Amino acid sequence: MATIVFVHGAWTGGWIWRDVAARLRAEGYDVYTPTLTGLGERVHLGGPDVDLDTHITDIINVLSYEGLDDVVLVGHSYSGIVVEGVADRAPDRLAGLVYVDCAPLSDGMALFNLFGDEGRAATEQVANEYGDGWKLPFPSIEDLGNIASIAGLDDAALDLMTRRGTPQPIGTYRQPLSLAHEFDGEYTRSLVACSLGDFSVEWLKSGIASGEPMLEPISAPDWTFYELETGHWPMLSEPEKLSEIMIEIVSRS
């Protein structure tokens, strides 16, 4: 059976994939849910030096030290930029690359490029005032809902996120992505859009057709799109449906 490596987004950890991982393991898949440096149970390793390269190296090392090949690598939200960097450095280890409610960025872009000048300044201010200049504390649920859709999350899921959420090193937002290779069809590419959030397949395809520059990285014909009618955290709100999509993606990879 295929090996699947799930990479979590900002403020969370490998724990956030627990329901999806359990379902897939029960089906016989080999599933890894590593936690990035400075987050989750590795929060004690956080510091001003943690950046995007740190997190890319985290996942490269999982693939290397676990001896993983033919991997379907999955990134959610912030970690879309992480898995993109991993795929650039270790394409030979991948069978598939999956973006969950996020999309790849172009070479030289940082996550902060998506924030705009005002958004970046506000985020830097939060880090300076509440995070010693290098970390972003886990937001209140109200603020979290302003950042991304929390549709579909029940009280138990929101409580879990509040209890386990950890600060995000802001260096991971500041550092630009550095890509060295052109994609050459080494693995399949998929995107799962959460239609109660910022994405929908219709919106993506419309943007691609109109030549939206930010969507150029997903404009090639090999991309496959899936949609879930839920908010930004489908691994908590729709774990069964997300698992079914993953099984379909693996079957194609």
Secondary structure, 3 states (H helix, E strand, C coil): CCEEEEECCCCCCHHHHHHHHHHHHHCCCEEECCCCCCCHHHHHHCCCCCCHHHHHHHHHHHHHHCCCCCEEEEEECCHHHHHHHHHHHCHHHEEEEEEECCCCCCCCCCHHHHCHHHHHHHHHHHHHHHCCCCEECCCCHHHHHHHCCCCCCCHHHHHHHHHHCCCEECHHHHCCCCCCCCCCCCCEEEEEEECCCCCCHHHHHHHHHCCCHHHHHHCCCCCEEEEECCCCCHHHHCHHHHHHHHHHHHHHC
